[in-house]
Amino acid sequence: MPVKDLVMWNVMIKGCVDCGNLEMGLKLFDEMPEKNVISWTTMINGLLKYGMIEEAKGYFREMPARDTAAWNSMVHGLFSNGRVEEAIILFEVMPIKNVISWTTMVSGLDQHGRSNEALSVFRNMVGTGVKPTSSTFSCAITSCANVGNLCLGSQVHGHVLKLGYVFDTYVTASLITFYANCKQTEECVKAFNEKLHQNVVVWTALLTGCGANAKHGDALRVFGDMFRIKIVPNQSSFTSALNSSREIEAIDWGKGIHGAAIKLGLEIDPFVGNSLVVLYTKCGHIRDGVLAFKEISDKNIVSWNSIIVGCAQHGCGEWALAFFTQMAKAGVNPDEITFTGLLTSCSHSGMLQKGKHFFECLCRYAAIEVKLEHYACMVDILCRSGKLDEAEDLVEKMPIEANLSIWLALLSGCRAHSNLDVAERAAKNIFLIDPHCSAAYVLLSNIYAFAGRYTDVARIRRDMKKIGTLKQPGRSWVIQRGVKHSFVSCDKSHPSSEKIYNKLDWLGRKLKEHGYVSDQRYALHDVEDEQKEAILWYHSERLAICFALINSVEGSTITVMKNLRTCGDCHSAIKLIAKIVGREIVLRDSSRFHHFRDGFCSCGDYW
């Protein structure tokens, strides 16, 4: 260029900074024959952008003249680099503050977890007569959402309406999030309905707000409406919709959302991919979870943890260890969740030595604090392997005080190995922590019943009745066409009960032909053998399986969920049922997933 004016120099410097060539930007800045406040501010912004805070402060001090924009840039840059106290001090000494200065303070404080201070700054701003912009309102509403200040947030909403900012996309999105955080879902919808929005941010805010308040059916309807009026969902929309599908175990909805994500090329996005992995693994589809994981283009620690924990829940210990090996090769460092997943995998797969190895590695790994859940996993590994004395010794020697979950893990292990001495000591410690712990009473009662000590069973039941502790009833359910069908033991309240019981009778005859004999130890009641057999036969998971057999396509996989641990007799029966009907039956109990196929279970009878 024959002539380079000041504007062109500033344009070139900004271009260098924006494209990441800070060194060239500094070189041009030094060569400038004349500099104005824009030149200095551009260079300061560049230094702050790349974390060169002290250098930026030096340039700021050297500026021959500073306007408000330069001060605002420094305050914003200090907040962006975590220098909160310095940003506050600089804001306080600013000679002239404009609306951008105040908004920067409100936003910066809120983003660093100081939302109450942010709201105080907002009040001071309004008190000085500075008129807020839509950005200011959006930041203030977000602060109200983070502290759950419904009263102040509603007042700000009133100002938004008066000043006509209600149609601003980000203000509306902030209002929806605010009301969702304050559990005011009706107000969420009202804020949304104040204008027919065509912006994906607003729709996603409503979708996420519904999910945050457990209105998952509403969230999925919002997601469907987005397509109907041609709003293209973004990564956040898909993530929220998939999370809602997972919460209500609506795998059919989830698969449909997955298909939409593939059409938009979003299945490779880490956030969408991570949600898909969790959806499939939580709903019993481990193979689909693995496939979704493999599609993720840029796997982060959440991706690896999701698949490792998912494999652990399904008892796929070898898969989990293989993924951990791949994770290490990819250079991703494990965190506390990774080790929880690995230890759980070892527990559910009977890998005692590998479990010990990982626990020792964790104890030596300075970057991660060993937490109570890690000890609970290790206790569970030892108990499942029959090392009850070693497990009890570990609990006694822990550097931190054992909590309820650790003692319950020990007590649960005693049931599998019928060790009454350790069970009674574990129960004693549980009742010291929580005298009303119904799980401990039930576990101890079951251990006594399994050993035939029905006098002790009766005593436990009297104690429970005396203190008003109730046993949680066993409940199983299946999801059919988006509808949840729930059953309890001996349940005859379902509209299809007659068909269910006919199917169950048919299965009973077929099971006997295959040599099935009920294990009456699991009846847990001091009654006649015929009554014990009847009690076992009408357990809730068997009713749910029969309902699914009647109401699903021949040959399809049946998925049943249960809130308690399945009993040994049901486990044996379901293995044979899967063989008789020629279908895979997936059962998730309180402990893990079981995949029954051809007379075998994926757990190898170890759970």
N, C-alpha and C positions, 0 to 999 in steps of 0.2 A: 504494500500500500504506500503510495507516495506521501500521504498525509495520515497520521494516526492521531485522532483527537482523544480526549479524556474518556469519552463514552466507549470508544473501541477498546482502549486499554482495560477498562472495567469489565467489558463484555468478555474479553479474552481471559482475564483472571478468574471470573466466575465460571467460565467454561472449564478451565483447568481444574478448579476445585470440585465442580459437579461431577467431572469424569474421573476423579480420583488421582489426578496428577498434581498433588500439592506442591511437590518440588518445583515443577515448572511455574506454578502460580506464584510461589515466593520469588522466583527468579525474575518474572515479569514485573512483579510489584517493586522489586529493588531497582529495576531499570526505568521505571516510570519517571518521565521528566517533571510531572506534576501530579499530585495526589489530592483527591477530595475525600470527604467523609464517607462516601460510598465505597471508595477504594479500600480505605482502612476497615470498614465494617465487613466487606466481602472477605478480606483476608482473615479477619478475626473469626468469622463464621467457619471458614475452612479449617483453621487450627482447632477450633472447638469440636468440629465434626469428627476429627481424627484423634480426639482425646489429648491434644497438646495444650493443656490448660494453662500452664505457667507461661508458655510462649504467647498465648492469646492475651493473658493478663498484661504481659509486657507491652504488646502492641497497643492495647487499650490505654495504658498509661502514657504511651508516646504520642497518642493522637493529639494533633494541635487543636482540634475542636471536636466535641462530641455532641451529636444530636440524640434525641430520644430513641431513635432506631438502634443506635450503637449500644446504648445502655440496655435496651430490651434484648439485643442479641447476646450480650454478656450474661444477663440473668437467665435467659433460656438455655444457653450453653452450659452454665454451671449446674442447672437442674438436670440437664441431659447426661452430665457426667457424674451425677451423684453428690455434687458439692452443695448440698441443700443450705447449710448454715451460711456459706459464703454468698449464695444467691439472695438469701433473706437480707443480709447486711447491705449488699449492693443495692437492692430494691429500696431499702429504707433511706439511703443517701442520695437517691436519684433526684436531681434538681426539678425535673418536670416529668410527671407520669401521665401517660395516656391510657386509653382503654386496653390497648395491647399489653401494656405493662401490668395492669391489674389482672388481666386474663391469664398472662403467663404465670403470675404468682399463684392464682387459684389452681390452675392446671398442674403446675409443678409440685405444689404441696400435696395435692390429692394423689398424684401418681407415686409419691413416696410415702404413702400410708398416713399422711397427716391431714386427713379430710376435715376434721373439726377446725384446724387452723385455716384451711382453705376457705371454709364457710365464714370464718371470722373476717378474713381478708375481703370476701365478697360483700359482707355487711358494711365494712368500712368504705369500700368502693361506692356502694349505693349512697352511703351517708355523705360522701364528698360531692355528690351530684354528677358523677361520671355515668353516662348512659351505657348500660351493658349492650353488647352485640349478641348475635345468635351463638357465637362461639363461647362467650362468657356464660350465657345461660346454660349451654350444654355442659360446660365444666362444673358449674355450680350444682346442677341437677345430678350429675354423676357423683359429686361429693355427698349430696344428700342420700343418694342410693347406697353409697359405701358405708355410711354411718347409720342408715335406717331412720333418718329424721323425716318422718312423714309430714309433720306440721310445717316445717320450713320448706320442704319440697313442694307441698301443695301451694304455699304462698308464692314460691317462684313460678309455679305453673300458672298462677293467676296473672302475674306480671307478663309472662310469655303471651297469654291470651290478649292482654290489653295492648301490648306493643306489636302484635301481629306476627310474632315469630313462630306461631304454632305450625305453620306450613313448612318450616325449615326441616330438612331431612334429619339432621343430626340432633336437633332439639327434640324432635318426636321420638327418635330412637332412644335418647337419654331418658325421656319421660317414661317410656314403656319399661325400660330396665329399672328405673327408680321404683315404679309401682310394683313391679315383679319382686324386687328385693324386699319391699315392705309388705309382701303377701297380699297385695290389693289387685287381684287379677281382673276384676271387673273394671277398675280404673285403667288398667293396661289396655283393655279393649276399647274403652272410651277414648283414650288418647290416640289410639290407632285409627278409630273411626272419625276423628275430627276432620280428616281429609282422605280421599281415595288416593293412597300412595302408590307410586310406581317405582319406588326405590327399594332395592334389595336389602339395604341396611335396616330400614324400618320394619320390613317383613321379618327379617332375621331376629330383630330385637323382640318382636311379639312371639315368634316361634320359641326363642330361648327362654323368654319370660314364662310361657306356659309350662315348658319343661321344668324350669326351676321351682315351680309351684306344684309339681306332680300332676299337672293337667296334660298328661302325655297324649291322650286321645285328641285333645284340642290342638296340641302342637302338631300332630301329624295331619290334622285337617287343614291347618294353616299352610303346611308345606304343600299339600295337594292343591290348595287355592292358588298358591304362587304360580304353579304350572298352568292352571286354568285361565289366569289373566295375563299369562306370558311374562311373568317375572322370573328371570333366570337365577336360580339359587347360586350362592357362592360357597366357598369351603365351609364357612361358619354355619350356613344354613344346613348343609348336608350333615355336618358334625352333630348339630343339635337334634336334627330329625333322627339320625341313627341312634343317638343316645336315648331318645324317647322310645324308639322301637325296642331297644335293649331292656329298658326299665319295665315295659309291659310284656316282654318276651314275644313281641309281634314279629316273628321271623319272616313272615310273608311280606309285611310292610317293609322290613329291612332289605329283603332281596329286591323288591321293587325300587327302593331308593338306591341300592347298589347299581341296578341296571341304569338308572338315570345318571348316576355319577360316571359310569363308563361312557355313556353317550357324550358327556361334556368333558371327558378326559380327566376327571378329577379323582379317579380311583387311585392314582399314583401319588396324590397329594398326601403328605405325612399325617395331617390332622384327620382327613377323611379316612385314609387307610388305617390309622390307629383305631378309629371308631368302628370300622368294619371288623377288624380283628377281634375287638372286645365283644361286639354284637354276636358274631358267630360262635366264639368260644363260650360265652355266657349262655347261649341258647342251645348248646349241645352239638354244634356243627364244627368240630375241631379241624376237619380237613379243609372246609371252606375258609376257616380262619387262617390256616397256613397259606392257602392260595392268595388270600387278600394281603397277607404280610409280604409275600414275594413280589407283589405288584408295586409296593411302595418304592418310589424312586430314591428318596433321600431319607433313609431310616435313622431316626434319632433314638435316644435312650428310652423314650416312651414306647416306641415301636418294638424294640427288643424286649422290654419288660412285659409288654402286653402278650407277646407270643410265648414267652417263657412261663409266665403265670398261667396263661391259657392251657398250655401243655400240662402244667402241674395239676390243674383242676381236673383234667381228663386222665390223669395217671400215665401220661406219655413221658416218662422220665428220661428215656434215651433221647427223645426228640428235644426235650428241654436242654439237655446237656450239649447236644449237637448245635443248637442255636446259640448257646452261650459261647461255644468254641468259635463260631462264626462272628459273634459280636466282638470277641477279643481280637480276632484277625482284622476286623474292620476298624480297630483302634478306639472303640467306644468303652469308656470306663464304667464298671458296674456301680450301682448305688444300693441303698438298703433294700429297695423293692426287688432288685435283681436277686439278691441273696435270699430273700424271703421266698421267691419263686423257686430257686434252686433247691432250697431245703425242703420245701413242700413237695417238689418233684421226687426227691429222695425218699421222703416219708411215704408217699403214695405208691412208690414203685419198689419198696423194700430194699433200697440201696443204702445199707447201714454205713459201710466204709466210706462211700463217696459223701454221704451226709456229714460224717465226722470230719472228712477232709475239708469240705466247704466251710464248716463251722470254725475249724481251726484257722483257715485262711481269713475268714471274716474277723476273728479275734486279733489277728496280726495286722490287718489292713487298717492303717491309722486314719485313712480318709473317711471311714464309715464308723459310726458309733453302733456298737452292738446293743440292740433294743430288746424289749421284753418279747416282741413277736418272734424274734430270732431264737430266743431261748425256748419259747413255746414250741416252735418247729422242731428244735433239737430234742426236746423232751418227747414229742410225738414220735420222732424217728426211733428213739430208744425203746419207747413203750411198744410200738408196733413190732419191733424186733425181739420182744420178750425180755429186754434189758431193764426191767422195772427198778431193780435196786440201783443200777447205774443212773437211771433217770431221776430217781429220788435224791441220789447223792448230788447230781448236778443242780437240782433245785435248791438244796440246802447250802451249796457252796457258791451260789450266784452272787456277784458283787452288788446287785441291786435286788430289792425286795420283790419276791414273786407276787404276781397279781392273780386275779381270779382265773384268767384264761390258762395260765401255766398249771395251776393246781387242777383245773378241769381236764387239761390234757393228760395229766398223770392219772386222774381218776378214770377217765375214759379208757386209757390203756389197761387199767386193772380189769375192766369188764372183759376185754378180749382174752385175757390170760387168767381170769378167775382168781386174782390175788387179793384176798379179803383184807389181809394185814395192811398192805400199802394203801388199799382203797379207803379203809377206815381212817388212816392217818391223813390222807389227802382230803377227805371229806371234812375232817376236824378243822383243818386249816382254812378250807373254803368257808365254813360256817363262822369262823372268826372274822373273816372279811365281810361276808354277806350272809346273815342268818336266814334270809328268805330266798336263797338261791334255789329255784325250783329244779334247774338242770342237775344240780348236785344230788338233791333228794331222789330224783328219778333214776339217775345213774346208779346210785348206791342201792336203791330198791331193786333195780334190775339185776345187779350183781348178786344180791341176796337171793332173788328169785331163781336165777340161773343155777345157784348152788343148792336150791331146794330149801332154803332157810326162810320159810314163809312166816314164821313168828316175827322175824326181824323185818320182813316186808310189811306186815301189819303195823308194827311199831313205827316204821318210817311214815306210813300213810296217816297214822294218828298224829304224829308230830306235824306233818304238813297241814292237816286239818286244823290243828290247834293254833298254828301261827297264821293261818289263812293263805297258805301258798298253794297254788293250783298247778297241776301238770298241764303243760301245753299239749293240746290234742294233736295227734298226727293228721296231717292234711296233705292230699296229693291233688294235682291239677294238670290239665292239658289245655292247650290253646287250639281251638278249632275255628278257622275263618275269622280270626280276630276276637273270638269270644272265649273267656276263661271258664272252664267247667271244673268245679272243685268238689272233692269227695272226702269224707271222713270214714272211719271204720264202720262197717255194717250200715252204711248210708243207703236209705231208700227214698230220699227226698227228691232225687233228680227225676225229671220228666221221662227219661229213658230207662228208669230203674228195672222195669220188667225185662227189657231186652238185655240189659247189662247182666242181670242175675242168670238169665238163660244162657248167655255166653259163658259166664263163669262156671256154671254147672257143666257145660260141654267141655270146657277146659279141664275141669276136675276129673272127668272120666278119661280124657286123653292123657293127663298127667299120670294117673294110676297105671294106664297101659304102658307108660314109659318107666315104671318102677318108682315113681315119686312117693315118698312117705314123709309126712309133715314132721318137722323137728319140734316137738311139743315143749322143749325147754324155753322156746321163745314166746310162749303164750303168757308167761309171767304172772299167772294167776293160779291159786290153789283150788282147782276145780277138776271135775272128771275129765278123762282123756278126750271123750267125744266133744265136750264143750271147748277144750283147748284147741282141738282141730278146727272147730267152727270159728273160734276167735281169730285164729291165724288166717283162715281161708278168706275172710272178708276184710282184710287190711286195705287201707285206702288206695295204695298203689295198684292193687289187683283190680279194683273197681275202675280206676282211671284207665288202665290198660285195656280192659274190656270195652269201655266206652270208645276209646280210640280205635280199637279193632273194628267196631261196628260202623264208625263214622269217618273212616279214611280210605283212601284208594288202596286196593290190594297190592301188596308188595312194597308200599312206602314205609319209610322209617317212622316209628312212633316215639315221641318225646314226652316224658312224664317228669314233673317236678314234685319234690316232696320237701316239707319243712323240717323233718327229723331224719335221723339216720335210719336207713332201711334195715329190717331185721334179717338175720341169717336165713330163716326159713323162706322169706319172700325172695331173697337173693337166689336161693337154690331153685325155687319154683319158676322165677322169671327166666332163668337160663333155659329151662325146658320149654317154657311157653314160646320163647323166641324160636326154638327149633321146630316146635309143632306148627306154628303159623308161618314159618319161613320168612320172618321179617326181623329187621334190626330194631331192638327196643333200647332207647337211651333213657336212663333214669338218673336224674340229679337229686341226690339227697343232701343233707346238711354237711356232708363230708367231702363229696366229690361227684364226678360223673362216672356212671357205669354204662358201658356199651355191650349189650347182650346180643350174641349172634351165634347161631348153629350150636346151641347148648353150652356156650362158653361166655365168660365175661372178661372184658378188657383188664379188669383189676387182678385177674388171676387168683380170685378168692382171697385177695390180700387188701383189706380196706379198713 
